[in-house]
Amino acid sequence: MPDDDEDNKMADAPTEAQRRQAYYERIAADDFTPLWEVLSAIITKEPKSDCVAHLWPYEKARAYLMEAGELITAREAERRVLILENPGLRGQSRITTSLYAGLQLVRPGEVAPAHRHSQSALRFIVEGSGGHTAVDGERTPMAVGDFVITPPWTFHDHGNHSDEPMIWLDGLDIPMVSFFDASFAEGHPDEEQAVIRETGDSQARYGANMLPIDFDSRSVVSPVFNYPYARTREALESMRRQDEWDSCHGLKMRYINPNTGGFAMPTMATFMQLLPSGFSTAPYRSTDAMVFSVVEGSGTSTVDGVDMAWGPKDIFVVPSWKWITHHAGEDAVLFSFSDRAAQHKLGLWREQRGKS
Ligand code: 1HN
């Protein structure tokens, strides 16, 4: 029966889906894959991230760190740090897709030995004073609220000659450097590098609104490596008297490389902002996920309808392109950092302001 024959032929003929699948399997064996099957997943209409908003209460972090202090020395650990791992990125040593963050403890009398690596590091001091870090032969004291830079490939070691624990937030561009497969690291032959410049030298030389006459103006890393809180706080306090409030940010300043006016570090941008008591910000979003460290005061930040209530020394993270609002219950000072410096250089950075 001709009609039945026709039907059988139709049933035997592979469907379009089957023909495509067979083709994908054949080309896969030679390491090809069809773009049209993945296009909308790799080029999203707007940022999509596994990174989630999250807050780490300082009280809990500090208790765990102190326990670590009993378990391992800074010398043995090399760096005694608890990584702040984003709940959406567990197992990846990341606080955001592009950034690493951790809390480091150096106990009285300890040394974290000298080494260097390609990754840039920032330190934001959350507890203690009387500790120090050394970079390129100069020691700088560390006190609460100070922002301290370790530029890429510079030897650095930390010490604590005080009788109180020193705790700070480390921010590193580790995921970015890994993305580029550009990581190098090595130890220093000595536990502590030799001190060859006086404490305060770089502040005087580069941080007094002057630069040495022949300073290389192309340098991408700030030659200032400690931005003391006392000066930052004083600047914010002077400005608040002029009432220059931004609806999304309150009073927000960025740390700069005095040589270029750009961000202080090549990959990471750092900020300090003041929100006066009772201030509620208008919604804001940007493509750089942001890590916040609370210096003073308390308040609530809301991301996607979820409230994060914070107080002094708490750390919280806001993913890329999520609307955020802040409310300060009392005068609040927030330090923050992100990958904005890298995004700017790559022409990627975007922001959007919402209506209050
Ligand atoms: C590092 O060198 C320090 O120098 C802290 O204090 C955290 C995390 C990963 C790799 C290197 C430091 C680090 C780190």
Residues whose N, C-alpha, C, O or C-beta is under 5 A from the ligand:
A	BS01	1HN	R79 D170
